[in-house]
Structures are given as structure tokens and as C-alpha cells.
């Protein structure tokens, strides 16, 4: 990849500061028309890259995006499983008969595994 400085400049919106009050009903007209407070000019670069390398880069980004989505889905599922486990544990604590039946179930399950 070849990166060179460019003569191009782009304008983009500035990130809102900590003191910005978007819910304020009174906004001075001068603020609306003064774009320098809202936008900033940034320098650009020109990239020269072989098409096959760009395709590889796109595939890599897609792979990481899919992996992140799968990880998020797994974490949501595991949170649901943990919540159900805590709920079941509370039921066993409140009901001694359920606790005893659960212990018998675990004993039978362990015997079957061996």
C-alpha cells in the first residue's frame, strides 16, 4: 500500500463537547450560521493499493464483524442461562422438597455418566 499526502480537504462534524446542551430551546442564530463551531476541516491522504489486497482486507473486516456478532449472541445466551440458573437456585432454596429432588436428579445423572 502506498500512502501519499493529498491536496483534498474534507469537512466533518465536530464531536459534541461536554458542555453542549442539545435540549436547550434557545439557540442564538449566530451559532447556527457559524459553521466553524460545528464543523472542522481535516487533511486527507491518497492510498494506492492492489485490488486483490483490498479484497483481502474487506474479507478480513467481514470475518471480524461476523465473529463480533457471534460473540455478542453467545454472551446474550450465556446471560440468559445464568439468569435461569439463579432463578432455579432461588426455587431450590425456598422449597426443600425441590432441593431434595434436584439432588436425587444430580445423583442419577452422575451415575449415568460413569
Steps between C-alpha positions, in 0.01 A plus 500: 500500500628843411382794711557854377385839628207638305400851402141420596337624815174376647263655747350285769285567799682555827421270786270671750681633802414428861336840539265472202137520598299363207178525698540877540203666323682831450782487244644820367473543120867595485589155631289332233662693215856477632602162360851521647357408841327193360732371226872451468723469197718190487790401279470201269742243361502308173535121519629282219434132560474192277140388450567150633642642826194719538277194453701315767463793736124513442471125565700535820275783622188296417646203690564710811155657474335155487716377788400801710131440427532131594682591821223745590231237435686249717537749783126578487420127510739440790344788694157341451630162616660654810178687583302177470755318719469769771122479480509120536739532793260736680217250448715222650586719800134588566369144452686220682306231308616645168857511633482134601355398162774698324771326703349160407496608136869598517587168664323304224660717234848439642434124516400500134816687400724239661 
